[in-house]
Amino acid sequence: MKTYFILIALLLLPFLSVAQEPIKIAFVGNSITQGPGRENPGSFPLQVGQILGNAYEVKNFGVGGRTLLKKGDFPYWNEPQFQQVKEFRPDVVLIKLGTNDSKPQNWAHKAEFVQDYLDLIAEFRDHMPSDGKVYVMLPVPVTRVNFGITPDVMNNEQRLMLFEIIQKSGAEVIDLYTPLMDRPELLPDGVHPNAEGLAIMARVISRRIRM
């Protein structure tokens, strides 16, 4: 009888190992995503990892100053993190790009924003399981012009494009705009959330992932 149970356990072991593998989550973004450092627990992606716990493996692939647009001044496409996301083969990808695209030299190519975004989603999906999820995160509000980043483009023009992208790609959406919309004090430079703002973002994202 003992031998029988040992045999059953050995047969079930591969299935148990698979079940215990963590869900891999990749965050793609600019300086807001990178935060005080990709490995810094104060960054909102790593805060999400702390909230979600050991059932998830969260990695921060944010790079400051990068654009979604391929013709932007510093495209995310050209960064090593772009390849690292694909090599990670995530189950979930969360994208928060677009803020630097609102700078005049980048938004000159706005006609390509939607297609470039759709291409980025397709690139990641090629390296994800068939049931993987992609989330398009609506960026936090921009409360004043700074670093060349403009509120009118971000809060109005680009937001409409993001909804078009979500509809065309079938991606999920996470709204980071509304939670900080009436909290300008959490965006000291008008663009980057402070520690309290990053913590709010982490909570919003964690709740959405668990849905």
C-alpha positions as CSV (number, residue, x, y, z in Angstrom):
1,M,0.0,0.0,0.0
2,K,2.9,2.4,0.9
3,T,4.5,1.7,-2.5
4,Y,1.1,2.5,-4.2
5,F,0.9,6.0,-2.5
6,I,4.5,6.7,-3.4
7,L,3.8,5.9,-7.0
8,I,0.7,8.2,-7.1
9,A,2.8,11.0,-5.5
10,L,5.5,10.6,-8.2
11,L,2.9,10.7,-11.0
12,L,1.3,13.9,-9.6
13,L,4.6,15.7,-8.9
14,P,4.9,17.3,-12.4
15,F,1.4,18.7,-12.1
16,L,2.0,20.0,-8.6
17,S,5.2,21.7,-9.8
18,V,3.4,23.4,-12.7
19,A,0.6,24.6,-10.4
20,Q,3.1,26.2,-8.0
21,E,4.9,28.2,-10.7
22,P,4.3,31.9,-10.1
23,I,2.3,34.1,-12.5
24,K,4.9,36.3,-14.3
25,I,4.1,40.0,-14.6
26,A,6.0,42.5,-16.7
27,F,5.7,46.2,-16.3
28,V,6.6,48.3,-19.3
29,G,6.9,52.1,-19.1
30,N,8.9,55.3,-18.7
31,S,10.3,57.1,-15.7
32,I,7.1,56.8,-13.7
33,T,7.3,53.1,-14.0
34,Q,11.0,52.9,-13.4
35,G,10.5,55.1,-10.3
36,P,13.4,55.5,-7.9
37,G,15.0,52.4,-9.6
38,R,13.8,49.2,-11.2
39,E,14.8,47.2,-8.2
40,N,13.7,49.8,-5.7
41,P,10.8,48.6,-3.5
42,G,9.4,52.1,-3.8
43,S,8.7,51.7,-7.5
44,F,5.0,51.0,-8.0
45,P,5.6,47.7,-9.9
46,L,7.5,46.2,-7.0
47,Q,4.9,47.5,-4.6
48,V,2.4,45.6,-6.7
49,G,4.6,42.5,-6.2
50,Q,4.5,43.0,-2.5
51,I,0.7,43.3,-2.4
52,L,0.1,40.3,-4.6
53,G,2.5,38.0,-2.8
54,N,4.5,34.9,-3.7
55,A,2.0,33.6,-6.2
56,Y,3.3,36.3,-8.6
57,E,6.7,37.1,-10.0
58,V,6.8,40.8,-10.8
59,K,9.5,42.5,-12.9
60,N,10.0,46.2,-13.6
61,F,11.1,47.0,-17.2
62,G,10.5,50.7,-17.0
63,V,13.1,53.1,-18.7
64,G,13.0,56.8,-18.0
65,G,12.4,59.2,-20.9
66,R,11.3,56.6,-23.4
67,T,8.6,56.9,-26.0
68,L,6.0,54.5,-27.4
69,L,6.5,56.0,-30.8
70,K,9.1,54.3,-33.0
71,K,10.1,57.7,-34.4
72,G,10.2,59.3,-30.9
73,D,13.5,60.8,-29.6
74,F,14.1,57.9,-27.3
75,P,12.0,54.9,-28.4
76,Y,11.4,52.1,-25.9
77,W,11.8,49.8,-28.9
78,N,15.5,50.4,-28.9
79,E,16.1,49.6,-25.2
80,P,17.5,46.2,-23.9
81,Q,14.4,46.1,-21.7
82,F,12.2,45.7,-24.8
83,Q,14.0,42.4,-25.5
84,Q,14.1,41.4,-21.8
85,V,10.3,41.6,-21.6
86,K,10.0,39.1,-24.4
87,E,12.7,36.8,-23.0
88,F,10.9,36.9,-19.6
89,R,7.9,35.3,-21.4
90,P,5.3,36.9,-19.1
91,D,1.8,35.8,-18.4
92,V,0.7,39.4,-17.9
93,V,2.1,42.6,-19.5
94,L,1.2,46.1,-18.2
95,I,2.1,49.0,-20.5
96,K,2.3,52.6,-19.3
97,L,3.9,54.6,-22.1
98,G,2.8,57.8,-23.8
99,T,3.8,60.6,-21.5
100,N,7.1,61.4,-23.3
101,D,5.3,61.0,-26.6
102,S,3.4,64.2,-25.8
103,K,6.5,66.3,-26.2
104,P,6.3,68.5,-29.4
105,Q,9.2,66.8,-31.2
106,N,7.5,63.4,-30.6
107,W,3.9,64.3,-31.0
108,A,4.8,65.5,-34.5
109,H,4.4,61.7,-35.3
110,K,1.1,61.3,-33.6
111,A,-0.5,59.8,-36.7
112,E,1.6,56.7,-36.0
113,F,0.8,56.4,-32.3
114,V,-2.1,54.0,-32.5
115,Q,-0.4,51.6,-34.9
116,D,2.9,51.7,-33.0
117,Y,1.0,50.8,-29.8
118,L,-0.8,48.0,-31.5
119,D,2.5,46.7,-32.9
120,L,4.1,46.8,-29.4
121,I,1.2,44.7,-28.0
122,A,1.5,42.2,-30.8
123,E,5.3,41.9,-30.2
124,F,4.7,41.0,-26.6
125,R,1.8,38.6,-27.3
126,D,4.1,36.6,-29.6
127,H,6.1,35.8,-26.4
128,M,3.2,35.1,-24.1
129,P,0.9,32.1,-23.5
130,S,-2.3,32.0,-25.5
131,D,-4.3,33.0,-22.4
132,G,-1.9,35.8,-21.4
133,K,-3.3,39.3,-20.6
134,V,-2.1,42.7,-21.8
135,Y,-3.2,45.7,-19.9
136,V,-3.1,49.3,-21.3
137,M,-2.7,51.7,-18.4
138,L,-4.3,55.1,-18.8
139,P,-1.4,57.4,-17.7
140,V,-1.7,59.5,-14.6
141,P,-2.8,63.1,-15.2
142,V,-0.4,65.8,-16.2
143,T,-1.3,68.9,-14.2
144,R,1.0,71.5,-15.9
145,V,3.5,71.8,-18.7
146,N,6.9,70.4,-17.6
147,F,9.8,68.7,-19.4
148,G,8.0,69.5,-22.7
149,I,5.1,67.2,-21.6
150,T,1.8,68.9,-22.2
151,P,-1.5,68.3,-20.4
152,D,-3.7,69.0,-23.4
153,V,-2.1,66.2,-25.4
154,M,-2.0,63.8,-22.5
155,N,-5.3,64.3,-20.8
156,N,-7.4,64.8,-24.0
157,E,-6.0,63.9,-27.4
158,Q,-3.9,60.8,-26.3
159,R,-6.5,59.4,-24.0
160,L,-9.0,59.0,-26.9
161,M,-6.3,57.2,-28.9
162,L,-5.7,54.8,-26.0
163,F,-9.3,53.8,-25.9
164,E,-9.1,53.1,-29.7
165,I,-6.0,51.0,-29.0
166,I,-7.8,49.0,-26.3
167,Q,-10.8,48.4,-28.5
168,K,-8.7,47.3,-31.5
169,S,-6.3,45.1,-29.6
170,G,-8.7,43.5,-27.1
171,A,-6.4,44.5,-24.3
172,E,-7.6,45.1,-20.8
173,V,-7.6,48.6,-19.3
174,I,-6.3,50.0,-16.0
175,D,-7.3,53.6,-15.2
176,L,-4.5,55.4,-13.4
177,Y,-5.9,58.8,-14.4
178,T,-9.1,58.9,-12.3
179,P,-7.5,58.0,-8.9
180,L,-5.1,61.0,-9.1
181,M,-7.3,63.3,-11.2
182,D,-8.2,65.6,-8.2
183,R,-5.0,65.1,-6.3
184,P,-2.5,67.6,-7.9
185,E,-0.5,67.6,-4.6
186,L,0.5,64.0,-5.4
187,L,2.2,65.2,-8.6
188,P,4.7,67.8,-7.3
189,D,6.3,68.5,-10.7
190,G,3.0,68.1,-12.6
191,V,4.1,64.8,-14.1
192,H,5.7,62.3,-11.7
193,P,3.7,61.0,-8.7
194,N,5.2,61.2,-5.2
195,A,5.5,58.2,-2.9
196,E,1.8,58.5,-1.9
197,G,0.8,58.7,-5.5
198,L,2.9,55.6,-6.4
199,A,1.3,53.7,-3.5
200,I,-2.2,54.5,-4.8
201,M,-1.2,53.3,-8.2
202,A,0.1,50.1,-6.9
203,R,-3.2,49.4,-5.0
204,V,-5.3,50.2,-8.0
205,I,-3.3,47.9,-10.3
206,S,-3.2,45.0,-7.7
207,R,-7.0,45.1,-7.4
208,R,-7.4,45.0,-11.1
209,I,-5.1,42.1,-11.6
210,R,-6.9,40.1,-9.0
211,M,-10.3,40.6,-10.6
